[in-house]
Amino acid sequence: MTNKPIRKIRIHPAIGIARLGNSPEEYFIGPEVPGVYPPVSEYRDEEHCLKRQAARFRLFTYDENDEVIGEITSQDPRVKSIRWTVHLKNTKAQAAASKCAPSNSHFRNEGVSRNSLVLDGGATDMEGANHAKVDIRCATFMNKKFSEALKLGTLLTDKASRLLSSEVTASPTPPPEPDLTNG
């Protein structure tokens, strides 16, 4: 990286996609360059379980002309530390209905409070290189508490303080069924 004056720092990718897998611990980094994919051998662990796909977030610097200077990491002597604040949510249940679905509804789960349909893990801060794994969990859905908090994903940082986020590996214990009786 050059010593050009830095005017902006942006996170790339702006949105990360992580995918499910049934490997309890292992993951692979998803594609980061269009058309470049990990070797097929990277998708499964030694037990032949499908690894989770993690999204890796990086910081890139820009100059006064909004031109990329390059990636900046905690290994750069100008950087004291990198702190990430992550707010992990799953909002699929409150999303607009699919145009292909045979329904007149504009939203999924019509008639239910939109906010109650969000699986929200809240904000989490991580700082430094090689930060240990942090599981992000949600306690409620549709205003009902889970018997055990639902794991939404896992966060960690690598040796250069890049953020990695991977999806869950197991189904949650469902919340109790709502009481639909009159009373």
Secondary structure, 3 states (H helix, E strand, C coil): CCCCCCCEEEEECCCCCCECCCCCCCEEECCCECCECCCHHHHECCCCCECEEEEEEEEEEECCCCCEEEEECCCCCCCCCCEEEEEEEECHHHCECCCCCCCCCCECCCCCCCHHHCEEEEEEEEECCCCCCEEEEEEEECCEEEEEEEEEEEEEECCCCCEEEEECCCCCCCCCCCCCCCC
